[in-house]
């Protein structure tokens, strides 16, 4: 069994200093009535900080934009009550020795809106996927307001004392719907035939966020090839296309690319470097020079999609992960379901307590452990 030592090397980028390379992945919980995180949410995150997670990324939180959440109890990241709740969260995380950033999002036309009568969901071209119309086409004013809302949320994160902020640009939500040619058929400056052209909306968000938080506050961007609307979708089929997609976003101000894939060990371009080649995060780091977070079924035998169908997953070894960390393929590794079931997962890995690791039970999705 490989030593987990590479996972426990310190990491520093701008004002962010972490004791190890393990990140708690953002995981939607839907336990914030009226958008306000309460004592149960605070304790949920505090336990992970006490369990030695290097960096906690919150569940997706809503920017101040109508119909921007996909479930009714998603937490807001605007408004006095919600921000007071998040202040309690970050203070508790810091008191337990942890570091944390909120993930800020707009879910586009994916789901939701039914509990907000008269407020239609919005997207680049009024599409859920290439074959399914849904909601309204965003106007220039809608786009400008959304960009400003992302910037305000990021500024609030810094004001409240968070250590970083993550912009959600993946999984078929709003920003990703602009990236994806299947859902962005606009003929204005926010559309276009190439991924570079369709990245303009994201780049303007990043530019606005950077201006709102200053030069030293780290900004993370979560990106993915796959969409919840189509697990096989790809935005970049070649390294050149990936460079066109991601490099302008790094140049606009992104410090860390959080590269989401369903299984972290799968190669991104096997036709170039083989079946054991670099994964998405590895290629993103190589092509842009940015730090990267990898993610995808870490520490478990099955991928996360099965969890939504009620499937559990057995605890699994970390040899493949350690090997990639040793060769600096990526900088940080995000852990999702393993931490959902076991707040002390990182501490157990540090102590080499492999027997104490818990299997993932999908029932954990129904409560805050």
C-alpha angles and dihedrals in degrees: 000000000000120000114255091217094115088062091058101054114119119254128205130183121163107310094346116099119176129186093216143008098253119113127188104233119230109262124183110237104167094210101126109099112211088003095289121126111222140186094295091055091047092053092046091060095038090057091056091050090050088049090063101256105166097216128006118207111196127231113272112292126200126251118218097273129112117262093004097135127074100206131038099243099047109131121251124228094206136059128061099269096046093046091049087054092051090048088058090050097052093043090053092047091050092047088057091051097257138131124221146178130190120237109227121202153162113209096206116202097335101108141322135052094115091103090052103063116209094015110106122203114254137213140160095275107007092264134128091194134343092284103033124075114208134162130340133322110247117246124217087260091053090051094048091048091050093050090050091048092055090050093050092050092051091049090052090051091056093044092052092053103257116156098226141347130231124210113209108228099154147077099047097298123135102290090042090050087061091050094050117082089207092065101027110069095148119142096205130083092289094059134052145137096272134063090235090059093045090051092068094095091053092046091053090050091051092048091051093046092049090052090050097051103033130233102298102049109096118237122203124197121198114212136171141181094214124070129204084236091055123012091195097052118122129193094189123036094175137034089250091057090047089053090051089051103043109025095067088053092052090047089052091058114285114142101182129029113209101206111201121203130155095240117023094208095061115106117241097211107018090166087068106037104012137246092310094045129125119302127227094280091047093054092043090054093047095048100042106025090230124131112258140206118211123203140170131117095337114181095002136092099229135044123256097253090077091057090070088058091052097263121148125210134217122239110259138195126269102219095113091049095048091050091055093045091051091058092047093239088153134358107231136021124216120214121200126165095021088062092042091065098033123036089188096054094114093047090051092051090049091051092045088240095152092155090060095057114115127225115239115258115195088219086077088074089070097059143034105248 
